[in-house]
Amino acid sequence: MLVVDPETIERPQLSFKNIIGVEAVKQRITDVVLTPIQQHPDRQIGGVLMFGPPGCGKTFFARTLAGELKAGFVSIEMGA
């Protein structure tokens, strides 16, 4: 069971306006995640698997999506 310390929950103030370029990626995230959550906040929406090498922007996109949704964000790393 994952226990999250409330002190570690971020409230990002980012939006997709903070990301320059990669319009196709922003549009895909909007279509698959952002719009369904905004249109149906009472429903549980599936997730998105983002993959790529370290430093390619996965966490930044996730943090930005949380900012768009005015949601909390918790970064979790894999342990050994």
PyMOL Python script that loads the backbone (N, CA, C, O; Angstrom):
from pymol import cmd

cmd.read_pdbstr("""\
ATOM      1  N   MET A   1       0.847  -1.178   0.000  1.00  0.00           N
ATOM      2  CA  MET A   1       0.000   0.000   0.000  1.00  0.00           C
ATOM      3  C   MET A   1       0.888   1.235   0.000  1.00  0.00           C
ATOM      4  O   MET A   1       1.852   1.326   0.760  1.00  0.00           O
ATOM      5  N   LEU A   2       0.555   2.160  -0.845  1.00  0.00           N
ATOM      6  CA  LEU A   2       1.315   3.406  -0.950  1.00  0.00           C
ATOM      7  C   LEU A   2       0.736   4.443   0.003  1.00  0.00           C
ATOM      8  O   LEU A   2      -0.457   4.741  -0.040  1.00  0.00           O
ATOM      9  N   VAL A   3       1.573   4.978   0.844  1.00  0.00           N
ATOM     10  CA  VAL A   3       1.164   6.038   1.761  1.00  0.00           C
ATOM     11  C   VAL A   3       1.850   7.318   1.311  1.00  0.00           C
ATOM     12  O   VAL A   3       3.072   7.366   1.175  1.00  0.00           O
ATOM     13  N   VAL A   4       1.053   8.351   1.083  1.00  0.00           N
ATOM     14  CA  VAL A   4       1.584   9.621   0.588  1.00  0.00           C
ATOM     15  C   VAL A   4       1.501  10.664   1.691  1.00  0.00           C
ATOM     16  O   VAL A   4       0.437  10.916   2.258  1.00  0.00           O
ATOM     17  N   ASP A   5       2.636  11.258   1.978  1.00  0.00           N
ATOM     18  CA  ASP A   5       2.692  12.353   2.941  1.00  0.00           C
ATOM     19  C   ASP A   5       2.053  13.579   2.283  1.00  0.00           C
ATOM     20  O   ASP A   5       2.501  13.994   1.214  1.00  0.00           O
ATOM     21  N   PRO A   6       1.034  14.158   2.882  1.00  0.00           N
ATOM     22  CA  PRO A   6       0.379  15.328   2.276  1.00  0.00           C
ATOM     23  C   PRO A   6       1.345  16.472   1.952  1.00  0.00           C
ATOM     24  O   PRO A   6       1.065  17.289   1.074  1.00  0.00           O
ATOM     25  N   GLU A   7       2.465  16.533   2.648  1.00  0.00           N
ATOM     26  CA  GLU A   7       3.461  17.581   2.388  1.00  0.00           C
ATOM     27  C   GLU A   7       4.131  17.403   1.031  1.00  0.00           C
ATOM     28  O   GLU A   7       4.707  18.352   0.498  1.00  0.00           O
ATOM     29  N   THR A   8       4.063  16.189   0.460  1.00  0.00           N
ATOM     30  CA  THR A   8       4.739  15.926  -0.816  1.00  0.00           C
ATOM     31  C   THR A   8       3.832  16.165  -2.025  1.00  0.00           C
ATOM     32  O   THR A   8       4.281  16.038  -3.164  1.00  0.00           O
ATOM     33  N   ILE A   9       2.581  16.503  -1.796  1.00  0.00           N
ATOM     34  CA  ILE A   9       1.652  16.730  -2.903  1.00  0.00           C
ATOM     35  C   ILE A   9       1.859  18.135  -3.447  1.00  0.00           C
ATOM     36  O   ILE A   9       1.702  19.127  -2.734  1.00  0.00           O
ATOM     37  N   GLU A  10       2.214  18.197  -4.716  1.00  0.00           N
ATOM     38  CA  GLU A  10       2.394  19.488  -5.389  1.00  0.00           C
ATOM     39  C   GLU A  10       1.053  19.963  -5.952  1.00  0.00           C
ATOM     40  O   GLU A  10       0.160  19.156  -6.212  1.00  0.00           O
ATOM     41  N   ARG A  11       0.923  21.241  -6.131  1.00  0.00           N
ATOM     42  CA  ARG A  11      -0.215  21.846  -6.832  1.00  0.00           C
ATOM     43  C   ARG A  11       0.378  22.689  -7.962  1.00  0.00           C
ATOM     44  O   ARG A  11       0.508  23.906  -7.826  1.00  0.00           O
ATOM     45  N   PRO A  12       0.738  22.044  -9.078  1.00  0.00           N
ATOM     46  CA  PRO A  12       1.422  22.755 -10.156  1.00  0.00           C
ATOM     47  C   PRO A  12       0.589  23.903 -10.725  1.00  0.00           C
ATOM     48  O   PRO A  12      -0.633  23.808 -10.835  1.00  0.00           O
ATOM     49  N   GLN A  13       1.260  24.963 -11.077  1.00  0.00           N
ATOM     50  CA  GLN A  13       0.615  26.122 -11.690  1.00  0.00           C
ATOM     51  C   GLN A  13       0.935  26.179 -13.183  1.00  0.00           C
ATOM     52  O   GLN A  13       0.912  27.252 -13.786  1.00  0.00           O
ATOM     53  N   LEU A  14       1.228  25.042 -13.766  1.00  0.00           N
ATOM     54  CA  LEU A  14       1.611  24.962 -15.180  1.00  0.00           C
ATOM     55  C   LEU A  14       0.392  24.742 -16.061  1.00  0.00           C
ATOM     56  O   LEU A  14      -0.656  24.293 -15.597  1.00  0.00           O
ATOM     57  N   SER A  15       0.547  25.065 -17.336  1.00  0.00           N
ATOM     58  CA  SER A  15      -0.476  24.750 -18.335  1.00  0.00           C
ATOM     59  C   SER A  15       0.239  24.390 -19.629  1.00  0.00           C
ATOM     60  O   SER A  15       1.456  24.540 -19.735  1.00  0.00           O
ATOM     61  N   PHE A  16      -0.511  23.920 -20.601  1.00  0.00           N
ATOM     62  CA  PHE A  16       0.096  23.566 -21.879  1.00  0.00           C
ATOM     63  C   PHE A  16       0.715  24.782 -22.570  1.00  0.00           C
ATOM     64  O   PHE A  16       1.518  24.623 -23.490  1.00  0.00           O
ATOM     65  N   LYS A  17       0.362  25.968 -22.148  1.00  0.00           N
ATOM     66  CA  LYS A  17       0.995  27.184 -22.690  1.00  0.00           C
ATOM     67  C   LYS A  17       2.478  27.237 -22.320  1.00  0.00           C
ATOM     68  O   LYS A  17       3.261  27.918 -22.982  1.00  0.00           O
ATOM     69  N   ASN A  18       2.865  26.515 -21.254  1.00  0.00           N
ATOM     70  CA  ASN A  18       4.263  26.474 -20.826  1.00  0.00           C
ATOM     71  C   ASN A  18       5.115  25.545 -21.682  1.00  0.00           C
ATOM     72  O   ASN A  18       6.339  25.531 -21.552  1.00  0.00           O
ATOM     73  N   ILE A  19       4.472  24.763 -22.564  1.00  0.00           N
ATOM     74  CA  ILE A  19       5.192  23.822 -23.409  1.00  0.00           C
ATOM     75  C   ILE A  19       5.151  24.333 -24.847  1.00  0.00           C
ATOM     76  O   ILE A  19       4.083  24.457 -25.448  1.00  0.00           O
ATOM     77  N   ILE A  20       6.311  24.620 -25.374  1.00  0.00           N
ATOM     78  CA  ILE A  20       6.412  25.134 -26.744  1.00  0.00           C
ATOM     79  C   ILE A  20       6.680  23.966 -27.684  1.00  0.00           C
ATOM     80  O   ILE A  20       7.541  23.127 -27.419  1.00  0.00           O
ATOM     81  N   GLY A  21       5.936  23.920 -28.781  1.00  0.00           N
ATOM     82  CA  GLY A  21       6.125  22.846 -29.757  1.00  0.00           C
ATOM     83  C   GLY A  21       5.345  21.604 -29.362  1.00  0.00           C
ATOM     84  O   GLY A  21       4.385  21.684 -28.596  1.00  0.00           O
ATOM     85  N   VAL A  22       5.750  20.481 -29.873  1.00  0.00           N
ATOM     86  CA  VAL A  22       5.124  19.174 -29.662  1.00  0.00           C
ATOM     87  C   VAL A  22       3.593  19.248 -29.645  1.00  0.00           C
ATOM     88  O   VAL A  22       2.937  18.672 -28.776  1.00  0.00           O
ATOM     89  N   GLU A  23       3.050  19.961 -30.612  1.00  0.00           N
ATOM     90  CA  GLU A  23       1.602  20.163 -30.673  1.00  0.00           C
ATOM     91  C   GLU A  23       0.837  18.852 -30.776  1.00  0.00           C
ATOM     92  O   GLU A  23      -0.240  18.716 -30.194  1.00  0.00           O
ATOM     93  N   ALA A  24       1.387  17.878 -31.518  1.00  0.00           N
ATOM     94  CA  ALA A  24       0.697  16.594 -31.663  1.00  0.00           C
ATOM     95  C   ALA A  24       0.588  15.872 -30.320  1.00  0.00           C
ATOM     96  O   ALA A  24      -0.436  15.253 -30.035  1.00  0.00           O
ATOM     97  N   VAL A  25       1.622  15.945 -29.500  1.00  0.00           N
ATOM     98  CA  VAL A  25       1.610  15.302 -28.188  1.00  0.00           C
ATOM     99  C   VAL A  25       0.606  16.008 -27.279  1.00  0.00           C
ATOM    100  O   VAL A  25      -0.176  15.351 -26.592  1.00  0.00           O
ATOM    101  N   LYS A  26       0.623  17.324 -27.270  1.00  0.00           N
ATOM    102  CA  LYS A  26      -0.318  18.076 -26.437  1.00  0.00           C
ATOM    103  C   LYS A  26      -1.757  17.785 -26.861  1.00  0.00           C
ATOM    104  O   LYS A  26      -2.635  17.640 -26.011  1.00  0.00           O
ATOM    105  N   GLN A  27      -2.002  17.701 -28.160  1.00  0.00           N
ATOM    106  CA  GLN A  27      -3.352  17.427 -28.651  1.00  0.00           C
ATOM    107  C   GLN A  27      -3.800  16.026 -28.249  1.00  0.00           C
ATOM    108  O   GLN A  27      -4.948  15.826 -27.852  1.00  0.00           O
ATOM    109  N   ARG A  28      -2.896  15.061 -28.350  1.00  0.00           N
ATOM    110  CA  ARG A  28      -3.231  13.673 -27.980  1.00  0.00           C
ATOM    111  C   ARG A  28      -3.559  13.579 -26.490  1.00  0.00           C
ATOM    112  O   ARG A  28      -4.532  12.924 -26.116  1.00  0.00           O
ATOM    113  N   ILE A  29      -2.772  14.215 -25.648  1.00  0.00           N
ATOM    114  CA  ILE A  29      -3.042  14.201 -24.202  1.00  0.00           C
ATOM    115  C   ILE A  29      -4.357  14.909 -23.901  1.00  0.00           C
ATOM    116  O   ILE A  29      -5.116  14.471 -23.037  1.00  0.00           O
ATOM    117  N   THR A  30      -4.622  15.983 -24.598  1.00  0.00           N
ATOM    118  CA  THR A  30      -5.895  16.690 -24.424  1.00  0.00           C
ATOM    119  C   THR A  30      -7.065  15.797 -24.806  1.00  0.00           C
ATOM    120  O   THR A  30      -8.049  15.706 -24.072  1.00  0.00           O
ATOM    121  N   ASP A  31      -6.958  15.133 -25.961  1.00  0.00           N
ATOM    122  CA  ASP A  31      -8.047  14.283 -26.441  1.00  0.00           C
ATOM    123  C   ASP A  31      -8.286  13.054 -25.564  1.00  0.00           C
ATOM    124  O   ASP A  31      -9.431  12.680 -25.313  1.00  0.00           O
ATOM    125  N   VAL A  32      -7.204  12.431 -25.101  1.00  0.00           N
ATOM    126  CA  VAL A  32      -7.310  11.151 -24.402  1.00  0.00           C
ATOM    127  C   VAL A  32      -7.516  11.311 -22.896  1.00  0.00           C
ATOM    128  O   VAL A  32      -8.164  10.472 -22.270  1.00  0.00           O
ATOM    129  N   VAL A  33      -6.975  12.371 -22.313  1.00  0.00           N
ATOM    130  CA  VAL A  33      -7.025  12.505 -20.850  1.00  0.00           C
ATOM    131  C   VAL A  33      -7.799  13.748 -20.414  1.00  0.00           C
ATOM    132  O   VAL A  33      -8.793  13.643 -19.697  1.00  0.00           O
ATOM    133  N   LEU A  34      -7.352  14.902 -20.840  1.00  0.00           N
ATOM    134  CA  LEU A  34      -7.879  16.165 -20.324  1.00  0.00           C
ATOM    135  C   LEU A  34      -9.373  16.344 -20.608  1.00  0.00           C
ATOM    136  O   LEU A  34     -10.153  16.580 -19.685  1.00  0.00           O
ATOM    137  N   THR A  35      -9.770  16.233 -21.860  1.00  0.00           N
ATOM    138  CA  THR A  35     -11.174  16.460 -22.227  1.00  0.00           C
ATOM    139  C   THR A  35     -12.119  15.470 -21.550  1.00  0.00           C
ATOM    140  O   THR A  35     -13.128  15.895 -20.989  1.00  0.00           O
ATOM    141  N   PRO A  36     -11.829  14.149 -21.582  1.00  0.00           N
ATOM    142  CA  PRO A  36     -12.752  13.229 -20.885  1.00  0.00           C
ATOM    143  C   PRO A  36     -12.896  13.521 -19.393  1.00  0.00           C
ATOM    144  O   PRO A  36     -13.994  13.413 -18.847  1.00  0.00           O
ATOM    145  N   ILE A  37     -11.804  13.889 -18.731  1.00  0.00           N
ATOM    146  CA  ILE A  37     -11.894  14.196 -17.300  1.00  0.00           C
ATOM    147  C   ILE A  37     -12.709  15.468 -17.070  1.00  0.00           C
ATOM    148  O   ILE A  37     -13.506  15.536 -16.135  1.00  0.00           O
ATOM    149  N   GLN A  38     -12.512  16.467 -17.917  1.00  0.00           N
ATOM    150  CA  GLN A  38     -13.248  17.720 -17.763  1.00  0.00           C
ATOM    151  C   GLN A  38     -14.735  17.533 -18.079  1.00  0.00           C
ATOM    152  O   GLN A  38     -15.586  18.150 -17.439  1.00  0.00           O
ATOM    153  N   GLN A  39     -15.048  16.693 -19.053  1.00  0.00           N
ATOM    154  CA  GLN A  39     -16.446  16.484 -19.433  1.00  0.00           C
ATOM    155  C   GLN A  39     -17.188  15.564 -18.473  1.00  0.00           C
ATOM    156  O   GLN A  39     -18.402  15.688 -18.307  1.00  0.00           O
ATOM    157  N   HIS A  40     -16.465  14.640 -17.837  1.00  0.00           N
ATOM    158  CA  HIS A  40     -17.092  13.663 -16.947  1.00  0.00           C
ATOM    159  C   HIS A  40     -16.305  13.548 -15.643  1.00  0.00           C
ATOM    160  O   HIS A  40     -15.696  12.509 -15.387  1.00  0.00           O
ATOM    161  N   PRO A  41     -16.304  14.592 -14.816  1.00  0.00           N
ATOM    162  CA  PRO A  41     -15.492  14.561 -13.584  1.00  0.00           C
ATOM    163  C   PRO A  41     -15.951  13.504 -12.585  1.00  0.00           C
ATOM    164  O   PRO A  41     -15.198  13.142 -11.680  1.00  0.00           O
ATOM    165  N   ASP A  42     -17.175  13.006 -12.739  1.00  0.00           N
ATOM    166  CA  ASP A  42     -17.709  12.004 -11.819  1.00  0.00           C
ATOM    167  C   ASP A  42     -17.312  10.578 -12.194  1.00  0.00           C
ATOM    168  O   ASP A  42     -17.560   9.649 -11.425  1.00  0.00           O
ATOM    169  N   ARG A  43     -16.708  10.392 -13.352  1.00  0.00           N
ATOM    170  CA  ARG A  43     -16.330   9.053 -13.813  1.00  0.00           C
ATOM    171  C   ARG A  43     -14.846   8.800 -13.600  1.00  0.00           C
ATOM    172  O   ARG A  43     -14.036   9.727 -13.574  1.00  0.00           O
ATOM    173  N   GLN A  44     -14.508   7.525 -13.448  1.00  0.00           N
ATOM    174  CA  GLN A  44     -13.107   7.144 -13.361  1.00  0.00           C
ATOM    175  C   GLN A  44     -12.593   6.934 -14.779  1.00  0.00           C
ATOM    176  O   GLN A  44     -13.124   6.112 -15.525  1.00  0.00           O
ATOM    177  N   ILE A  45     -11.570   7.672 -15.140  1.00  0.00           N
ATOM    178  CA  ILE A  45     -10.991   7.620 -16.478  1.00  0.00           C
ATOM    179  C   ILE A  45      -9.722   6.780 -16.418  1.00  0.00           C
ATOM    180  O   ILE A  45      -9.007   6.805 -15.416  1.00  0.00           O
ATOM    181  N   GLY A  46      -9.441   6.041 -17.478  1.00  0.00           N
ATOM    182  CA  GLY A  46      -8.222   5.232 -17.547  1.00  0.00           C
ATOM    183  C   GLY A  46      -6.973   6.100 -17.529  1.00  0.00           C
ATOM    184  O   GLY A  46      -7.053   7.315 -17.350  1.00  0.00           O
ATOM    185  N   GLY A  47      -5.848   5.484 -17.712  1.00  0.00           N
ATOM    186  CA  GLY A  47      -4.592   6.206 -17.655  1.00  0.00           C
ATOM    187  C   GLY A  47      -3.856   6.194 -18.980  1.00  0.00           C
ATOM    188  O   GLY A  47      -4.328   5.640 -19.973  1.00  0.00           O
ATOM    189  N   VAL A  48      -2.710   6.807 -18.973  1.00  0.00           N
ATOM    190  CA  VAL A  48      -1.847   6.872 -20.147  1.00  0.00           C
ATOM    191  C   VAL A  48      -0.455   6.439 -19.716  1.00  0.00           C
ATOM    192  O   VAL A  48       0.051   6.889 -18.687  1.00  0.00           O
ATOM    193  N   LEU A  49       0.158   5.575 -20.494  1.00  0.00           N
ATOM    194  CA  LEU A  49       1.522   5.157 -20.223  1.00  0.00           C
ATOM    195  C   LEU A  49       2.455   6.011 -21.066  1.00  0.00           C
ATOM    196  O   LEU A  49       2.398   5.977 -22.295  1.00  0.00           O
ATOM    197  N   MET A  50       3.304   6.767 -20.411  1.00  0.00           N
ATOM    198  CA  MET A  50       4.303   7.562 -21.119  1.00  0.00           C
ATOM    199  C   MET A  50       5.642   6.875 -20.957  1.00  0.00           C
ATOM    200  O   MET A  50       6.004   6.453 -19.859  1.00  0.00           O
ATOM    201  N   PHE A  51       6.365   6.764 -22.033  1.00  0.00           N
ATOM    202  CA  PHE A  51       7.660   6.105 -21.956  1.00  0.00           C
ATOM    203  C   PHE A  51       8.673   6.881 -22.773  1.00  0.00           C
ATOM    204  O   PHE A  51       8.322   7.610 -23.701  1.00  0.00           O
ATOM    205  N   GLY A  52       9.906   6.717 -22.422  1.00  0.00           N
ATOM    206  CA  GLY A  52      10.993   7.383 -23.120  1.00  0.00           C
ATOM    207  C   GLY A  52      12.202   7.436 -22.218  1.00  0.00           C
ATOM    208  O   GLY A  52      12.129   7.080 -21.042  1.00  0.00           O
ATOM    209  N   PRO A  53      13.312   7.880 -22.767  1.00  0.00           N
ATOM    210  CA  PRO A  53      14.540   7.938 -21.983  1.00  0.00           C
ATOM    211  C   PRO A  53      14.455   9.024 -20.900  1.00  0.00           C
ATOM    212  O   PRO A  53      13.637   9.939 -20.989  1.00  0.00           O
ATOM    213  N   PRO A  54      15.301   8.907 -19.892  1.00  0.00           N
ATOM    214  CA  PRO A  54      15.335   9.943 -18.857  1.00  0.00           C
ATOM    215  C   PRO A  54      15.572  11.321 -19.477  1.00  0.00           C
ATOM    216  O   PRO A  54      16.387  11.484 -20.385  1.00  0.00           O
ATOM    217  N   GLY A  55      14.842  12.295 -18.964  1.00  0.00           N
ATOM    218  CA  GLY A  55      15.052  13.670 -19.411  1.00  0.00           C
ATOM    219  C   GLY A  55      14.266  14.088 -20.635  1.00  0.00           C
ATOM    220  O   GLY A  55      14.479  15.186 -21.149  1.00  0.00           O
ATOM    221  N   CYS A  56      13.354  13.241 -21.125  1.00  0.00           N
ATOM    222  CA  CYS A  56      12.624  13.593 -22.353  1.00  0.00           C
ATOM    223  C   CYS A  56      11.334  14.365 -22.068  1.00  0.00           C
ATOM    224  O   CYS A  56      10.684  14.818 -23.010  1.00  0.00           O
ATOM    225  N   GLY A  57      10.942  14.531 -20.803  1.00  0.00           N
ATOM    226  CA  GLY A  57       9.799  15.378 -20.472  1.00  0.00           C
ATOM    227  C   GLY A  57       8.570  14.661 -19.955  1.00  0.00           C
ATOM    228  O   GLY A  57       7.511  15.279 -19.847  1.00  0.00           O
ATOM    229  N   LYS A  58       8.668  13.394 -19.635  1.00  0.00           N
ATOM    230  CA  LYS A  58       7.498  12.643 -19.155  1.00  0.00           C
ATOM    231  C   LYS A  58       6.923  13.267 -17.879  1.00  0.00           C
ATOM    232  O   LYS A  58       5.721  13.523 -17.798  1.00  0.00           O
ATOM    233  N   THR A  59       7.767  13.505 -16.904  1.00  0.00           N
ATOM    234  CA  THR A  59       7.305  14.068 -15.638  1.00  0.00           C
ATOM    235  C   THR A  59       6.803  15.486 -15.830  1.00  0.00           C
ATOM    236  O   THR A  59       5.824  15.883 -15.199  1.00  0.00           O
ATOM    237  N   PHE A  60       7.453  16.253 -16.688  1.00  0.00           N
ATOM    238  CA  PHE A  60       6.998  17.622 -16.945  1.00  0.00           C
ATOM    239  C   PHE A  60       5.596  17.618 -17.565  1.00  0.00           C
ATOM    240  O   PHE A  60       4.746  18.424 -17.187  1.00  0.00           O
ATOM    241  N   PHE A  61       5.358  16.707 -18.520  1.00  0.00           N
ATOM    242  CA  PHE A  61       4.020  16.606 -19.102  1.00  0.00           C
ATOM    243  C   PHE A  61       2.993  16.212 -18.046  1.00  0.00           C
ATOM    244  O   PHE A  61       1.900  16.778 -18.009  1.00  0.00           O
ATOM    245  N   ALA A  62       3.326  15.254 -17.191  1.00  0.00           N
ATOM    246  CA  ALA A  62       2.400  14.825 -16.147  1.00  0.00           C
ATOM    247  C   ALA A  62       2.121  15.966 -15.170  1.00  0.00           C
ATOM    248  O   ALA A  62       0.977  16.182 -14.769  1.00  0.00           O
ATOM    249  N   ARG A  63       3.165  16.691 -14.791  1.00  0.00           N
ATOM    250  CA  ARG A  63       3.016  17.834 -13.889  1.00  0.00           C
ATOM    251  C   ARG A  63       2.144  18.924 -14.546  1.00  0.00           C
ATOM    252  O   ARG A  63       1.310  19.545 -13.887  1.00  0.00           O
ATOM    253  N   THR A  64       2.351  19.139 -15.833  1.00  0.00           N
ATOM    254  CA  THR A  64       1.571  20.135 -16.571  1.00  0.00           C
ATOM    255  C   THR A  64       0.107  19.707 -16.673  1.00  0.00           C
ATOM    256  O   THR A  64      -0.790  20.537 -16.529  1.00  0.00           O
ATOM    257  N   LEU A  65      -0.137  18.432 -16.918  1.00  0.00           N
ATOM    258  CA  LEU A  65      -1.508  17.933 -16.968  1.00  0.00           C
ATOM    259  C   LEU A  65      -2.200  18.149 -15.627  1.00  0.00           C
ATOM    260  O   LEU A  65      -3.363  18.549 -15.589  1.00  0.00           O
ATOM    261  N   ALA A  66      -1.503  17.891 -14.535  1.00  0.00           N
ATOM    262  CA  ALA A  66      -2.068  18.146 -13.203  1.00  0.00           C
ATOM    263  C   ALA A  66      -2.408  19.629 -13.050  1.00  0.00           C
ATOM    264  O   ALA A  66      -3.444  19.979 -12.485  1.00  0.00           O
ATOM    265  N   GLY A  67      -1.526  20.497 -13.558  1.00  0.00           N
ATOM    266  CA  GLY A  67      -1.800  21.929 -13.511  1.00  0.00           C
ATOM    267  C   GLY A  67      -3.036  22.299 -14.308  1.00  0.00           C
ATOM    268  O   GLY A  67      -3.842  23.113 -13.857  1.00  0.00           O
ATOM    269  N   GLU A  68      -3.197  21.715 -15.484  1.00  0.00           N
ATOM    270  CA  GLU A  68      -4.381  21.972 -16.323  1.00  0.00           C
ATOM    271  C   GLU A  68      -5.659  21.558 -15.599  1.00  0.00           C
ATOM    272  O   GLU A  68      -6.692  22.216 -15.721  1.00  0.00           O
ATOM    273  N   LEU A  69      -5.581  20.471 -14.849  1.00  0.00           N
ATOM    274  CA  LEU A  69      -6.751  19.939 -14.153  1.00  0.00           C
ATOM    275  C   LEU A  69      -6.930  20.525 -12.756  1.00  0.00           C
ATOM    276  O   LEU A  69      -7.907  20.213 -12.075  1.00  0.00           O
ATOM    277  N   LYS A  70      -5.992  21.375 -12.323  1.00  0.00           N
ATOM    278  CA  LYS A  70      -6.006  21.917 -10.954  1.00  0.00           C
ATOM    279  C   LYS A  70      -5.993  20.770  -9.946  1.00  0.00           C
ATOM    280  O   LYS A  70      -6.674  20.807  -8.920  1.00  0.00           O
ATOM    281  N   ALA A  71      -5.200  19.753 -10.270  1.00  0.00           N
ATOM    282  CA  ALA A  71      -5.115  18.550  -9.437  1.00  0.00           C
ATOM    283  C   ALA A  71      -3.780  18.502  -8.711  1.00  0.00           C
ATOM    284  O   ALA A  71      -2.841  19.221  -9.054  1.00  0.00           O
ATOM    285  N   GLY A  72      -3.714  17.654  -7.718  1.00  0.00           N
ATOM    286  CA  GLY A  72      -2.456  17.428  -7.028  1.00  0.00           C
ATOM    287  C   GLY A  72      -1.556  16.530  -7.859  1.00  0.00           C
ATOM    288  O   GLY A  72      -2.024  15.788  -8.722  1.00  0.00           O
ATOM    289  N   PHE A  73      -0.260  16.607  -7.590  1.00  0.00           N
ATOM    290  CA  PHE A  73       0.713  15.806  -8.327  1.00  0.00           C
ATOM    291  C   PHE A  73       1.704  15.218  -7.348  1.00  0.00           C
ATOM    292  O   PHE A  73       2.255  15.928  -6.507  1.00  0.00           O
ATOM    293  N   VAL A  74       1.931  13.921  -7.457  1.00  0.00           N
ATOM    294  CA  VAL A  74       2.908  13.233  -6.636  1.00  0.00           C
ATOM    295  C   VAL A  74       3.819  12.470  -7.579  1.00  0.00           C
ATOM    296  O   VAL A  74       3.339  11.652  -8.363  1.00  0.00           O
ATOM    297  N   SER A  75       5.109  12.715  -7.525  1.00  0.00           N
ATOM    298  CA  SER A  75       6.071  12.010  -8.348  1.00  0.00           C
ATOM    299  C   SER A  75       6.549  10.778  -7.583  1.00  0.00           C
ATOM    300  O   SER A  75       7.011  10.884  -6.447  1.00  0.00           O
ATOM    301  N   ILE A  76       6.435   9.618  -8.211  1.00  0.00           N
ATOM    302  CA  ILE A  76       6.834   8.366  -7.589  1.00  0.00           C
ATOM    303  C   ILE A  76       7.936   7.737  -8.429  1.00  0.00           C
ATOM    304  O   ILE A  76       7.816   7.629  -9.649  1.00  0.00           O
ATOM    305  N   GLU A  77       9.005   7.324  -7.767  1.00  0.00           N
ATOM    306  CA  GLU A  77      10.119   6.687  -8.474  1.00  0.00           C
ATOM    307  C   GLU A  77      10.190   5.217  -8.104  1.00  0.00           C
ATOM    308  O   GLU A  77       9.810   4.818  -7.003  1.00  0.00           O
ATOM    309  N   MET A  78      10.676   4.428  -9.030  1.00  0.00           N
ATOM    310  CA  MET A  78      10.845   2.999  -8.786  1.00  0.00           C
ATOM    311  C   MET A  78      11.996   2.791  -7.814  1.00  0.00           C
ATOM    312  O   MET A  78      13.030   3.450  -7.920  1.00  0.00           O
ATOM    313  N   GLY A  79      11.819   1.881  -6.870  1.00  0.00           N
ATOM    314  CA  GLY A  79      12.872   1.558  -5.921  1.00  0.00           C
ATOM    315  C   GLY A  79      13.629   0.320  -6.351  1.00  0.00           C
ATOM    316  O   GLY A  79      13.200  -0.413  -7.243  1.00  0.00           O
ATOM    317  N   ALA A  80      14.739   0.101  -5.717  1.00  0.00           N
ATOM    318  CA  ALA A  80      15.547  -1.082  -6.047  1.00  0.00           C
ATOM    319  C   ALA A  80      15.022  -2.315  -5.365  1.00  0.00           C
ATOM    320  O   ALA A  80      15.583  -3.398  -5.532  1.00  0.00           O
TER     321      ALA A  80
END
""", "prot")
cmd.dss("prot")
cmd.show_as("cartoon", "prot")
cmd.util.cbc("prot")
cmd.orient("prot")
